[in-house]
Amino acid sequence: MKKEYDFSKGERGKFYHSNVQLNIPIYLEPEVAEFIRTLAEKKGLEVEKIVNDWLKKDIDLVQSAQ
């Protein structure tokens, strides 16, 4: 590494986007992932669709209990 760097021509916020949406990776336990993959294959759906549907149902359940 250099002892000093010249940032005099740098542009603050050049890559900042306030409306960016990040996709956060979710790591499942192997037996859970295998169960969901098998179910998705049987139903002909994407794993993401099944997981999102389950999470939406859980959200509804939690909200209705509050």
N, CA, C, O and CB atoms as a CASP TS submission, in Angstrom:
PFRMAT TS
TARGET T0000
AUTHOR 0000-0000-0000
METHOD Language model
MODEL 1
PARENT N/A
ATOM      1  N   MET     1       0.843  -1.185   0.000  1.00  0.00           N
ATOM      2  CA  MET     1       0.000   0.000   0.000  1.00  0.00           C
ATOM      3  C   MET     1       0.880   1.238   0.000  1.00  0.00           C
ATOM      4  O   MET     1       1.981   1.250   0.550  1.00  0.00           O
ATOM      5  CB  MET     1      -0.955   0.004   1.216  1.00  0.00           C
ATOM      6  N   LYS     2       0.362   2.268  -0.630  1.00  0.00           N
ATOM      7  CA  LYS     2       1.063   3.543  -0.604  1.00  0.00           C
ATOM      8  C   LYS     2       0.918   4.155   0.777  1.00  0.00           C
ATOM      9  O   LYS     2      -0.017   3.856   1.520  1.00  0.00           O
ATOM     10  CB  LYS     2       0.524   4.503  -1.693  1.00  0.00           C
ATOM     11  N   LYS     3       1.854   5.005   1.094  1.00  0.00           N
ATOM     12  CA  LYS     3       1.800   5.704   2.375  1.00  0.00           C
ATOM     13  C   LYS     3       0.651   6.732   2.363  1.00  0.00           C
ATOM     14  O   LYS     3       0.008   6.967   3.386  1.00  0.00           O
ATOM     15  CB  LYS     3       3.162   6.403   2.673  1.00  0.00           C
ATOM     16  N   GLU     4       0.407   7.339   1.187  1.00  0.00           N
ATOM     17  CA  GLU     4      -0.646   8.345   1.030  1.00  0.00           C
ATOM     18  C   GLU     4      -1.347   8.149  -0.310  1.00  0.00           C
ATOM     19  O   GLU     4      -0.732   7.697  -1.275  1.00  0.00           O
ATOM     20  CB  GLU     4      -0.062   9.781   1.134  1.00  0.00           C
ATOM     21  N   TYR     5      -2.610   8.484  -0.368  1.00  0.00           N
ATOM     22  CA  TYR     5      -3.382   8.423  -1.602  1.00  0.00           C
ATOM     23  C   TYR     5      -3.960   9.798  -1.884  1.00  0.00           C
ATOM     24  O   TYR     5      -4.304  10.533  -0.958  1.00  0.00           O
ATOM     25  CB  TYR     5      -4.506   7.356  -1.512  1.00  0.00           C
ATOM     26  N   ASP     6      -4.069  10.150  -3.173  1.00  0.00           N
ATOM     27  CA  ASP     6      -4.590  11.455  -3.573  1.00  0.00           C
ATOM     28  C   ASP     6      -6.058  11.321  -3.963  1.00  0.00           C
ATOM     29  O   ASP     6      -6.382  10.749  -5.004  1.00  0.00           O
ATOM     30  CB  ASP     6      -3.763  12.045  -4.745  1.00  0.00           C
ATOM     31  N   PHE     7      -6.936  11.850  -3.125  1.00  0.00           N
ATOM     32  CA  PHE     7      -8.374  11.821  -3.408  1.00  0.00           C
ATOM     33  C   PHE     7      -8.895  13.182  -3.855  1.00  0.00           C
ATOM     34  O   PHE     7     -10.103  13.417  -3.839  1.00  0.00           O
ATOM     35  CB  PHE     7      -9.141  11.357  -2.178  1.00  0.00           C
ATOM     36  N   SER     8      -8.001  14.079  -4.254  1.00  0.00           N
ATOM     37  CA  SER     8      -8.407  15.442  -4.603  1.00  0.00           C
ATOM     38  C   SER     8      -9.345  15.483  -5.807  1.00  0.00           C
ATOM     39  O   SER     8     -10.134  16.418  -5.939  1.00  0.00           O
ATOM     40  CB  SER     8      -7.183  16.290  -4.887  1.00  0.00           C
ATOM     41  N   LYS     9      -9.273  14.490  -6.680  1.00  0.00           N
ATOM     42  CA  LYS     9     -10.162  14.455  -7.855  1.00  0.00           C
ATOM     43  C   LYS     9     -11.315  13.480  -7.660  1.00  0.00           C
ATOM     44  O   LYS     9     -12.035  13.160  -8.605  1.00  0.00           O
ATOM     45  CB  LYS     9      -9.372  14.072  -9.109  1.00  0.00           C
ATOM     46  N   GLY    10     -11.481  13.018  -6.441  1.00  0.00           N
ATOM     47  CA  GLY    10     -12.570  12.084  -6.139  1.00  0.00           C
ATOM     48  C   GLY    10     -13.913  12.783  -6.132  1.00  0.00           C
ATOM     49  O   GLY    10     -14.002  13.989  -5.903  1.00  0.00           O
ATOM     50  N   GLU    11     -14.951  12.016  -6.384  1.00  0.00           N
ATOM     51  CA  GLU    11     -16.319  12.560  -6.411  1.00  0.00           C
ATOM     52  C   GLU    11     -17.130  11.872  -5.313  1.00  0.00           C
ATOM     53  O   GLU    11     -17.358  10.663  -5.360  1.00  0.00           O
ATOM     54  CB  GLU    11     -16.995  12.353  -7.826  1.00  0.00           C
ATOM     55  N   ARG    12     -17.558  12.649  -4.334  1.00  0.00           N
ATOM     56  CA  ARG    12     -18.312  12.108  -3.206  1.00  0.00           C
ATOM     57  C   ARG    12     -19.699  11.633  -3.675  1.00  0.00           C
ATOM     58  O   ARG    12     -20.418  12.362  -4.359  1.00  0.00           O
ATOM     59  CB  ARG    12     -18.450  13.177  -2.082  1.00  0.00           C
ATOM     60  N   GLY    13     -20.053  10.412  -3.299  1.00  0.00           N
ATOM     61  CA  GLY    13     -21.388   9.889  -3.597  1.00  0.00           C
ATOM     62  C   GLY    13     -21.570   9.411  -5.024  1.00  0.00           C
ATOM     63  O   GLY    13     -22.703   9.195  -5.452  1.00  0.00           O
ATOM     64  N   LYS    14     -20.509   9.242  -5.763  1.00  0.00           N
ATOM     65  CA  LYS    14     -20.606   8.853  -7.174  1.00  0.00           C
ATOM     66  C   LYS    14     -21.401   7.561  -7.369  1.00  0.00           C
ATOM     67  O   LYS    14     -22.168   7.443  -8.324  1.00  0.00           O
ATOM     68  CB  LYS    14     -19.212   8.688  -7.764  1.00  0.00           C
ATOM     69  N   PHE    15     -21.223   6.607  -6.480  1.00  0.00           N
ATOM     70  CA  PHE    15     -21.883   5.314  -6.632  1.00  0.00           C
ATOM     71  C   PHE    15     -23.045   5.124  -5.666  1.00  0.00           C
ATOM     72  O   PHE    15     -23.582   4.021  -5.564  1.00  0.00           O
ATOM     73  CB  PHE    15     -20.885   4.208  -6.437  1.00  0.00           C
ATOM     74  N   TYR    16     -23.442   6.166  -4.961  1.00  0.00           N
ATOM     75  CA  TYR    16     -24.544   6.074  -4.003  1.00  0.00           C
ATOM     76  C   TYR    16     -25.878   6.225  -4.725  1.00  0.00           C
ATOM     77  O   TYR    16     -26.059   7.141  -5.528  1.00  0.00           O
ATOM     78  CB  TYR    16     -24.402   7.149  -2.900  1.00  0.00           C
ATOM     79  N   HIS    17     -26.799   5.331  -4.436  1.00  0.00           N
ATOM     80  CA  HIS    17     -28.157   5.407  -4.986  1.00  0.00           C
ATOM     81  C   HIS    17     -29.121   5.169  -3.824  1.00  0.00           C
ATOM     82  O   HIS    17     -29.132   4.089  -3.232  1.00  0.00           O
ATOM     83  CB  HIS    17     -28.383   4.351  -6.158  1.00  0.00           C
ATOM     84  N   SER    18     -29.911   6.157  -3.509  1.00  0.00           N
ATOM     85  CA  SER    18     -30.798   6.065  -2.341  1.00  0.00           C
ATOM     86  C   SER    18     -31.897   5.027  -2.514  1.00  0.00           C
ATOM     87  O   SER    18     -32.402   4.501  -1.523  1.00  0.00           O
ATOM     88  CB  SER    18     -31.424   7.410  -2.062  1.00  0.00           C
ATOM     89  N   ASN    19     -32.273   4.725  -3.738  1.00  0.00           N
ATOM     90  CA  ASN    19     -33.396   3.805  -3.969  1.00  0.00           C
ATOM     91  C   ASN    19     -32.953   2.388  -4.318  1.00  0.00           C
ATOM     92  O   ASN    19     -33.749   1.593  -4.819  1.00  0.00           O
ATOM     93  CB  ASN    19     -34.270   4.336  -5.076  1.00  0.00           C
ATOM     94  N   VAL    20     -31.693   2.073  -4.057  1.00  0.00           N
ATOM     95  CA  VAL    20     -31.198   0.737  -4.395  1.00  0.00           C
ATOM     96  C   VAL    20     -31.847  -0.312  -3.486  1.00  0.00           C
ATOM     97  O   VAL    20     -32.070  -0.071  -2.299  1.00  0.00           O
ATOM     98  CB  VAL    20     -29.651   0.679  -4.270  1.00  0.00           C
ATOM     99  N   GLN    21     -32.141  -1.469  -4.061  1.00  0.00           N
ATOM    100  CA  GLN    21     -32.734  -2.557  -3.306  1.00  0.00           C
ATOM    101  C   GLN    21     -31.755  -3.738  -3.334  1.00  0.00           C
ATOM    102  O   GLN    21     -31.389  -4.225  -4.403  1.00  0.00           O
ATOM    103  CB  GLN    21     -34.137  -2.958  -3.890  1.00  0.00           C
ATOM    104  N   LEU    22     -31.344  -4.182  -2.166  1.00  0.00           N
ATOM    105  CA  LEU    22     -30.369  -5.261  -2.080  1.00  0.00           C
ATOM    106  C   LEU    22     -31.057  -6.602  -1.892  1.00  0.00           C
ATOM    107  O   LEU    22     -32.037  -6.709  -1.154  1.00  0.00           O
ATOM    108  CB  LEU    22     -29.393  -5.006  -0.937  1.00  0.00           C
ATOM    109  N   ASN    23     -30.548  -7.611  -2.554  1.00  0.00           N
ATOM    110  CA  ASN    23     -31.022  -8.975  -2.343  1.00  0.00           C
ATOM    111  C   ASN    23     -30.084  -9.629  -1.341  1.00  0.00           C
ATOM    112  O   ASN    23     -28.906  -9.848  -1.623  1.00  0.00           O
ATOM    113  CB  ASN    23     -31.082  -9.787  -3.691  1.00  0.00           C
ATOM    114  N   ILE    24     -30.613  -9.933  -0.188  1.00  0.00           N
ATOM    115  CA  ILE    24     -29.816 -10.487   0.895  1.00  0.00           C
ATOM    116  C   ILE    24     -29.825 -12.010   0.777  1.00  0.00           C
ATOM    117  O   ILE    24     -30.894 -12.618   0.726  1.00  0.00           O
ATOM    118  CB  ILE    24     -30.357 -10.027   2.284  1.00  0.00           C
ATOM    119  N   PRO    25     -28.648 -12.630   0.733  1.00  0.00           N
ATOM    120  CA  PRO    25     -28.630 -14.098   0.670  1.00  0.00           C
ATOM    121  C   PRO    25     -29.100 -14.699   1.989  1.00  0.00           C
ATOM    122  O   PRO    25     -28.745 -14.221   3.066  1.00  0.00           O
ATOM    123  CB  PRO    25     -27.215 -14.609   0.330  1.00  0.00           C
ATOM    124  N   ILE    26     -29.887 -15.730   1.890  1.00  0.00           N
ATOM    125  CA  ILE    26     -30.376 -16.446   3.060  1.00  0.00           C
ATOM    126  C   ILE    26     -29.817 -17.864   2.987  1.00  0.00           C
ATOM    127  O   ILE    26     -29.949 -18.543   1.969  1.00  0.00           O
ATOM    128  CB  ILE    26     -31.954 -16.448   3.125  1.00  0.00           C
ATOM    129  N   TYR    27     -29.192 -18.301   4.073  1.00  0.00           N
ATOM    130  CA  TYR    27     -28.599 -19.636   4.101  1.00  0.00           C
ATOM    131  C   TYR    27     -29.463 -20.554   4.956  1.00  0.00           C
ATOM    132  O   TYR    27     -29.663 -20.318   6.148  1.00  0.00           O
ATOM    133  CB  TYR    27     -27.144 -19.588   4.645  1.00  0.00           C
ATOM    134  N   LEU    28     -29.968 -21.603   4.320  1.00  0.00           N
ATOM    135  CA  LEU    28     -30.835 -22.560   4.995  1.00  0.00           C
ATOM    136  C   LEU    28     -30.015 -23.748   5.479  1.00  0.00           C
ATOM    137  O   LEU    28     -28.965 -24.073   4.924  1.00  0.00           O
ATOM    138  CB  LEU    28     -31.968 -23.027   4.059  1.00  0.00           C
ATOM    139  N   GLU    29     -30.518 -24.381   6.519  1.00  0.00           N
ATOM    140  CA  GLU    29     -29.897 -25.621   6.974  1.00  0.00           C
ATOM    141  C   GLU    29     -30.083 -26.664   5.868  1.00  0.00           C
ATOM    142  O   GLU    29     -31.098 -26.653   5.171  1.00  0.00           O
ATOM    143  CB  GLU    29     -30.519 -26.112   8.342  1.00  0.00           C
ATOM    144  N   PRO    30     -29.117 -27.557   5.708  1.00  0.00           N
ATOM    145  CA  PRO    30     -29.166 -28.507   4.583  1.00  0.00           C
ATOM    146  C   PRO    30     -30.470 -29.298   4.470  1.00  0.00           C
ATOM    147  O   PRO    30     -30.993 -29.481   3.371  1.00  0.00           O
ATOM    148  CB  PRO    30     -28.034 -29.472   4.703  1.00  0.00           C
ATOM    149  N   GLU    31     -30.997 -29.769   5.614  1.00  0.00           N
ATOM    150  CA  GLU    31     -32.233 -30.583   5.525  1.00  0.00           C
ATOM    151  C   GLU    31     -33.434 -29.722   5.134  1.00  0.00           C
ATOM    152  O   GLU    31     -34.351 -30.209   4.473  1.00  0.00           O
ATOM    153  CB  GLU    31     -32.516 -31.291   6.876  1.00  0.00           C
ATOM    154  N   VAL    32     -33.438 -28.463   5.531  1.00  0.00           N
ATOM    155  CA  VAL    32     -34.527 -27.548   5.146  1.00  0.00           C
ATOM    156  C   VAL    32     -34.430 -27.242   3.655  1.00  0.00           C
ATOM    157  O   VAL    32     -35.433 -27.267   2.942  1.00  0.00           O
ATOM    158  CB  VAL    32     -34.472 -26.226   5.980  1.00  0.00           C
ATOM    159  N   ALA    33     -33.225 -26.955   3.193  1.00  0.00           N
ATOM    160  CA  ALA    33     -33.018 -26.653   1.779  1.00  0.00           C
ATOM    161  C   ALA    33     -33.413 -27.842   0.901  1.00  0.00           C
ATOM    162  O   ALA    33     -34.039 -27.669  -0.144  1.00  0.00           O
ATOM    163  CB  ALA    33     -31.554 -26.271   1.525  1.00  0.00           C
ATOM    164  N   GLU    34     -33.046 -29.032   1.328  1.00  0.00           N
ATOM    165  CA  GLU    34     -33.382 -30.234   0.558  1.00  0.00           C
ATOM    166  C   GLU    34     -34.895 -30.443   0.502  1.00  0.00           C
ATOM    167  O   GLU    34     -35.436 -30.790  -0.548  1.00  0.00           O
ATOM    168  CB  GLU    34     -32.701 -31.472   1.169  1.00  0.00           C
ATOM    169  N   PHE    35     -35.576 -30.233   1.627  1.00  0.00           N
ATOM    170  CA  PHE    35     -37.029 -30.372   1.664  1.00  0.00           C
ATOM    171  C   PHE    35     -37.683 -29.393   0.693  1.00  0.00           C
ATOM    172  O   PHE    35     -38.581 -29.763  -0.064  1.00  0.00           O
ATOM    173  CB  PHE    35     -37.558 -30.144   3.092  1.00  0.00           C
ATOM    174  N   ILE    36     -37.229 -28.148   0.720  1.00  0.00           N
ATOM    175  CA  ILE    36     -37.827 -27.126  -0.147  1.00  0.00           C
ATOM    176  C   ILE    36     -37.518 -27.416  -1.614  1.00  0.00           C
ATOM    177  O   ILE    36     -38.389 -27.256  -2.469  1.00  0.00           O
ATOM    178  CB  ILE    36     -37.314 -25.721   0.236  1.00  0.00           C
ATOM    179  N   ARG    37     -36.291 -27.842  -1.915  1.00  0.00           N
ATOM    180  CA  ARG    37     -35.941 -28.184  -3.302  1.00  0.00           C
ATOM    181  C   ARG    37     -36.804 -29.324  -3.819  1.00  0.00           C
ATOM    182  O   ARG    37     -37.285 -29.285  -4.951  1.00  0.00           O
ATOM    183  CB  ARG    37     -34.456 -28.564  -3.406  1.00  0.00           C
ATOM    184  N   THR    38     -36.997 -30.333  -2.990  1.00  0.00           N
ATOM    185  CA  THR    38     -37.824 -31.482  -3.382  1.00  0.00           C
ATOM    186  C   THR    38     -39.263 -31.052  -3.625  1.00  0.00           C
ATOM    187  O   THR    38     -39.881 -31.451  -4.612  1.00  0.00           O
ATOM    188  CB  THR    38     -37.777 -32.580  -2.303  1.00  0.00           C
ATOM    189  N   LEU    39     -39.793 -30.236  -2.721  1.00  0.00           N
ATOM    190  CA  LEU    39     -41.168 -29.748  -2.864  1.00  0.00           C
ATOM    191  C   LEU    39     -41.312 -28.891  -4.122  1.00  0.00           C
ATOM    192  O   LEU    39     -42.290 -29.024  -4.858  1.00  0.00           O
ATOM    193  CB  LEU    39     -41.584 -28.937  -1.619  1.00  0.00           C
ATOM    194  N   ALA    40     -40.354 -28.029  -4.363  1.00  0.00           N
ATOM    195  CA  ALA    40     -40.389 -27.167  -5.541  1.00  0.00           C
ATOM    196  C   ALA    40     -40.362 -27.988  -6.822  1.00  0.00           C
ATOM    197  O   ALA    40     -41.067 -27.688  -7.785  1.00  0.00           O
ATOM    198  CB  ALA    40     -39.217 -26.189  -5.522  1.00  0.00           C
ATOM    199  N   GLU    41     -39.542 -29.021  -6.815  1.00  0.00           N
ATOM    200  CA  GLU    41     -39.452 -29.894  -7.987  1.00  0.00           C
ATOM    201  C   GLU    41     -40.774 -30.603  -8.240  1.00  0.00           C
ATOM    202  O   GLU    41     -41.228 -30.685  -9.382  1.00  0.00           O
ATOM    203  CB  GLU    41     -38.330 -30.923  -7.806  1.00  0.00           C
ATOM    204  N   LYS    42     -41.395 -31.117  -7.181  1.00  0.00           N
ATOM    205  CA  LYS    42     -42.679 -31.820  -7.319  1.00  0.00           C
ATOM    206  C   LYS    42     -43.770 -30.893  -7.837  1.00  0.00           C
ATOM    207  O   LYS    42     -44.603 -31.300  -8.646  1.00  0.00           O
ATOM    208  CB  LYS    42     -43.106 -32.421  -5.977  1.00  0.00           C
ATOM    209  N   LYS    43     -43.763 -29.644  -7.369  1.00  0.00           N
ATOM    210  CA  LYS    43     -44.805 -28.690  -7.756  1.00  0.00           C
ATOM    211  C   LYS    43     -44.479 -27.932  -9.038  1.00  0.00           C
ATOM    212  O   LYS    43     -45.334 -27.235  -9.585  1.00  0.00           O
ATOM    213  CB  LYS    43     -45.031 -27.707  -6.642  1.00  0.00           C
ATOM    214  N   GLY    44     -43.246 -28.067  -9.514  1.00  0.00           N
ATOM    215  CA  GLY    44     -42.844 -27.354 -10.723  1.00  0.00           C
ATOM    216  C   GLY    44     -42.699 -25.865 -10.490  1.00  0.00           C
ATOM    217  O   GLY    44     -42.956 -25.064 -11.389  1.00  0.00           O
ATOM    218  N   LEU    45     -42.291 -25.489  -9.297  1.00  0.00           N
ATOM    219  CA  LEU    45     -42.126 -24.078  -8.940  1.00  0.00           C
ATOM    220  C   LEU    45     -40.678 -23.798  -8.587  1.00  0.00           C
ATOM    221  O   LEU    45     -39.885 -24.712  -8.360  1.00  0.00           O
ATOM    222  CB  LEU    45     -43.047 -23.696  -7.765  1.00  0.00           C
ATOM    223  N   GLU    46     -40.353 -22.523  -8.546  1.00  0.00           N
ATOM    224  CA  GLU    46     -39.028 -22.101  -8.106  1.00  0.00           C
ATOM    225  C   GLU    46     -38.982 -22.139  -6.584  1.00  0.00           C
ATOM    226  O   GLU    46     -39.989 -21.895  -5.918  1.00  0.00           O
ATOM    227  CB  GLU    46     -38.684 -20.678  -8.640  1.00  0.00           C
ATOM    228  N   VAL    47     -37.813 -22.444  -6.041  1.00  0.00           N
ATOM    229  CA  VAL    47     -37.624 -22.463  -4.586  1.00  0.00           C
ATOM    230  C   VAL    47     -38.001 -21.101  -3.997  1.00  0.00           C
ATOM    231  O   VAL    47     -38.649 -21.034  -2.952  1.00  0.00           O
ATOM    232  CB  VAL    47     -36.151 -22.826  -4.224  1.00  0.00           C
ATOM    233  N   GLU    48     -37.599 -20.022  -4.662  1.00  0.00           N
ATOM    234  CA  GLU    48     -37.876 -18.674  -4.171  1.00  0.00           C
ATOM    235  C   GLU    48     -39.370 -18.422  -4.012  1.00  0.00           C
ATOM    236  O   GLU    48     -39.799 -17.767  -3.063  1.00  0.00           O
ATOM    237  CB  GLU    48     -37.279 -17.644  -5.111  1.00  0.00           C
ATOM    238  N   LYS    49     -40.155 -18.944  -4.946  1.00  0.00           N
ATOM    239  CA  LYS    49     -41.613 -18.752  -4.904  1.00  0.00           C
ATOM    240  C   LYS    49     -42.188 -19.418  -3.660  1.00  0.00           C
ATOM    241  O   LYS    49     -43.011 -18.827  -2.962  1.00  0.00           O
ATOM    242  CB  LYS    49     -42.285 -19.324  -6.182  1.00  0.00           C
ATOM    243  N   ILE    50     -41.759 -20.640  -3.384  1.00  0.00           N
ATOM    244  CA  ILE    50     -42.266 -21.369  -2.226  1.00  0.00           C
ATOM    245  C   ILE    50     -41.865 -20.666  -0.934  1.00  0.00           C
ATOM    246  O   ILE    50     -42.697 -20.468  -0.048  1.00  0.00           O
ATOM    247  CB  ILE    50     -41.749 -22.814  -2.230  1.00  0.00           C
ATOM    248  N   VAL    51     -40.603 -20.294  -0.824  1.00  0.00           N
ATOM    249  CA  VAL    51     -40.129 -19.635   0.395  1.00  0.00           C
ATOM    250  C   VAL    51     -40.844 -18.304   0.589  1.00  0.00           C
ATOM    251  O   VAL    51     -41.272 -17.999   1.702  1.00  0.00           O
ATOM    252  CB  VAL    51     -38.601 -19.418   0.340  1.00  0.00           C
ATOM    253  N   ASN    52     -40.984 -17.514  -0.456  1.00  0.00           N
ATOM    254  CA  ASN    52     -41.674 -16.227  -0.332  1.00  0.00           C
ATOM    255  C   ASN    52     -43.137 -16.412   0.069  1.00  0.00           C
ATOM    256  O   ASN    52     -43.649 -15.654   0.893  1.00  0.00           O
ATOM    257  CB  ASN    52     -41.590 -15.452  -1.650  1.00  0.00           C
ATOM    258  N   ASP    53     -43.805 -17.396  -0.496  1.00  0.00           N
ATOM    259  CA  ASP    53     -45.202 -17.665  -0.125  1.00  0.00           C
ATOM    260  C   ASP    53     -45.307 -18.038   1.354  1.00  0.00           C
ATOM    261  O   ASP    53     -46.194 -17.554   2.057  1.00  0.00           O
ATOM    262  CB  ASP    53     -45.788 -18.797  -1.001  1.00  0.00           C
ATOM    263  N   TRP    54     -44.403 -18.899   1.824  1.00  0.00           N
ATOM    264  CA  TRP    54     -44.410 -19.293   3.242  1.00  0.00           C
ATOM    265  C   TRP    54     -44.166 -18.094   4.143  1.00  0.00           C
ATOM    266  O   TRP    54     -44.848 -17.918   5.153  1.00  0.00           O
ATOM    267  CB  TRP    54     -43.349 -20.370   3.509  1.00  0.00           C
ATOM    268  N   LEU    55     -43.202 -17.280   3.779  1.00  0.00           N
ATOM    269  CA  LEU    55     -42.889 -16.105   4.602  1.00  0.00           C
ATOM    270  C   LEU    55     -44.049 -15.111   4.627  1.00  0.00           C
ATOM    271  O   LEU    55     -44.341 -14.521   5.667  1.00  0.00           O
ATOM    272  CB  LEU    55     -41.623 -15.413   4.081  1.00  0.00           C
ATOM    273  N   LYS    56     -44.704 -14.927   3.495  1.00  0.00           N
ATOM    274  CA  LYS    56     -45.865 -14.025   3.453  1.00  0.00           C
ATOM    275  C   LYS    56     -46.984 -14.546   4.363  1.00  0.00           C
ATOM    276  O   LYS    56     -47.637 -13.768   5.059  1.00  0.00           O
ATOM    277  CB  LYS    56     -46.385 -13.874   1.997  1.00  0.00           C
ATOM    278  N   LYS    57     -47.199 -15.858   4.353  1.00  0.00           N
ATOM    279  CA  LYS    57     -48.220 -16.436   5.233  1.00  0.00           C
ATOM    280  C   LYS    57     -47.840 -16.250   6.696  1.00  0.00           C
ATOM    281  O   LYS    57     -48.696 -15.952   7.530  1.00  0.00           O
ATOM    282  CB  LYS    57     -48.416 -17.931   4.925  1.00  0.00           C
ATOM    283  N   ASP    58     -46.562 -16.425   7.009  1.00  0.00           N
ATOM    284  CA  ASP    58     -46.092 -16.213   8.385  1.00  0.00           C
ATOM    285  C   ASP    58     -46.256 -14.756   8.807  1.00  0.00           C
ATOM    286  O   ASP    58     -46.635 -14.474   9.944  1.00  0.00           O
ATOM    287  CB  ASP    58     -44.620 -16.633   8.521  1.00  0.00           C
ATOM    288  N   ILE    59     -45.972 -13.838   7.895  1.00  0.00           N
ATOM    289  CA  ILE    59     -46.142 -12.405   8.186  1.00  0.00           C
ATOM    290  C   ILE    59     -47.607 -12.114   8.494  1.00  0.00           C
ATOM    291  O   ILE    59     -47.924 -11.427   9.465  1.00  0.00           O
ATOM    292  CB  ILE    59     -45.655 -11.530   6.989  1.00  0.00           C
ATOM    293  N   ASP    60     -48.495 -12.644   7.655  1.00  0.00           N
ATOM    294  CA  ASP    60     -49.934 -12.454   7.886  1.00  0.00           C
ATOM    295  C   ASP    60     -50.349 -13.016   9.233  1.00  0.00           C
ATOM    296  O   ASP    60     -51.126 -12.388   9.952  1.00  0.00           O
ATOM    297  CB  ASP    60     -50.753 -13.115   6.772  1.00  0.00           C
ATOM    298  N   LEU    61     -49.844 -14.186   9.583  1.00  0.00           N
ATOM    299  CA  LEU    61     -50.158 -14.828  10.847  1.00  0.00           C
ATOM    300  C   LEU    61     -49.681 -13.978  12.031  1.00  0.00           C
ATOM    301  O   LEU    61     -50.423 -13.776  12.993  1.00  0.00           O
ATOM    302  CB  LEU    61     -49.526 -16.219  10.903  1.00  0.00           C
ATOM    303  N   VAL    62     -48.469 -13.494  11.959  1.00  0.00           N
ATOM    304  CA  VAL    62     -47.928 -12.652  13.034  1.00  0.00           C
ATOM    305  C   VAL    62     -48.726 -11.365  13.161  1.00  0.00           C
ATOM    306  O   VAL    62     -49.051 -10.942  14.271  1.00  0.00           O
ATOM    307  CB  VAL    62     -46.445 -12.330  12.779  1.00  0.00           C
ATOM    308  N   GLN    63     -49.044 -10.742  12.040  1.00  0.00           N
ATOM    309  CA  GLN    63     -49.800  -9.488  12.076  1.00  0.00           C
ATOM    310  C   GLN    63     -51.217  -9.679  12.610  1.00  0.00           C
ATOM    311  O   GLN    63     -51.750  -8.815  13.307  1.00  0.00           O
ATOM    312  CB  GLN    63     -49.857  -8.879  10.689  1.00  0.00           C
ATOM    313  N   SER    64     -51.817 -10.811  12.279  1.00  0.00           N
ATOM    314  CA  SER    64     -53.178 -11.050  12.778  1.00  0.00           C
ATOM    315  C   SER    64     -53.199 -11.342  14.276  1.00  0.00           C
ATOM    316  O   SER    64     -54.211 -11.127  14.942  1.00  0.00           O
ATOM    317  CB  SER    64     -53.816 -12.210  12.023  1.00  0.00           C
ATOM    318  N   ALA    65     -52.068 -11.836  14.806  1.00  0.00           N
ATOM    319  CA  ALA    65     -51.998 -12.141  16.234  1.00  0.00           C
ATOM    320  C   ALA    65     -51.707 -10.893  17.065  1.00  0.00           C
ATOM    321  O   ALA    65     -51.876 -10.920  18.284  1.00  0.00           O
ATOM    322  CB  ALA    65     -50.931 -13.196  16.494  1.00  0.00           C
ATOM    323  N   GLN    66     -51.283  -9.825  16.446  1.00  0.00           N
ATOM    324  CA  GLN    66     -50.936  -8.598  17.195  1.00  0.00           C
ATOM    325  C   GLN    66     -52.136  -7.761  17.499  1.00  0.00           C
ATOM    326  O   GLN    66     -52.011  -6.705  18.119  1.00  0.00           O
ATOM    327  CB  GLN    66     -49.942  -7.769  16.429  1.00  0.00           C
TER
END
